[in-house]
Amino acid sequence: MEKLLIIPLALILAGSSAGAEDKRADRVLTGDQKAVDALIRDMVEQVLAALKDKELSQADKKDRVIKIVDPILDMSLMAKLTLGRSHWPKLDEKQRKLFTGIFKEQLKTSYFEKLDLLTDEKVEYDAPVEKDKKFQMLTVILSKGQRIGMAYKLYKDKDAWKVYDIEIEGVSIVKSYGSQYDEFLRDNSFDALIKKMQRKIDEDKNLDKAKK
C-alpha cells in the first residue's frame, strides 16, 4: 500500500525539478483550458523555485512546497474517492474526518520522502483536454533516459480548479489505493486500517528524523 503512494508523489516533484519544454507552441488555448494550463505550470515553477533555493533548509523546502500544492491538490476528495462507494458511505462523520486527516498526513509524508533524490529531471507539457466538464493535463517526465507520462485530473470547485487524481503511466493514484484499501477492508476493520496507516506515518517520520 505504501510504495505506490511514494512513487507518484515523488514524480510530481520530479516533474517540477528542472527545465520544461512546451509541446503546444502552435496551439491557442482558450477559457478554462488556459486557466488549467496556467495553474499546473505555475505550480511546477513555484515548486522548482523552492527546491532550487539554496537559502532554504530541507525542512523549509518541504514547508514551502506543501504551501504551494495544498490549495491545488484536493486531498479531501482524494481520500473520499479512494474508499469509494463501497466503504465511504458506511463511515460516520467522525470516521470520515479521521480517515481524511490521516490520509492527508500520509500523503504529505510520502510526498517528501524522495525529495532529496531529485536531480536532473525535466518535464514536457501537453495541452489540457476537456471531458465531461473536467480537464486532464498530460506531462511527460524526462529522467535518466526514461519518459514517464503523468496526467493531472482536475475539476472546478466554485471558481477554482483542483486536482482530484493523478495518473502515472495510465495508473491512477485513487484507483490504486482504492483497490488496496478495498482488499484490506474485506478481512479487516476500519480501525485496523487507520492503525496501519498511522504506523506507516510514524515510521516515515522516524526515518526522516534519522536522516537529519
Disulfide bonds with the S-S distance in Angstrom:
none
